[in-house]
Amino acid sequence: MGLVHGLTGAAALLLILPATVSGSAMDRALFLGGFSIGSTLAMAALTAGIATFSQARGLSATLSAKVPRLASALSIVLGSAWMVGSL
């Protein structure tokens, strides 16, 4: 999941700008590849850190189920606000 998100996330818009003004095709390929790998590794590290913290603290199954739901709801609210703000 992190791989897909890293390759298609909103940050991809920011990676297009430097890639379009780079000199050679090799520079562009290295930039895009580095960005994809770096963002995927960063998300994997963050997820591993959160999982380690959750296991160490012994968070309940109920709380563990509610956190992704809350994060999803906040993402929808934030995305909707950005869309309305861009109109």
Sequence and secondary structure as in RCSB ss.txt:
>XXXX:A:sequence
MGLVHGLTGAAALLLILPATVSGSAMDRALFLGGFSIGSTLAMAALTAGIATFSQARGLSATLSAKVPRLASALS
IVLGSAWMVGSL
>XXXX:A:secstr
 HHHHHHHSTHHHHHHHHHHH SSHHHHHHHHHHHHHHHHHHHHHHHHHHHHHHHHHT  HHHHHHHHHHHHHHH
HHHHHHHHHHT 
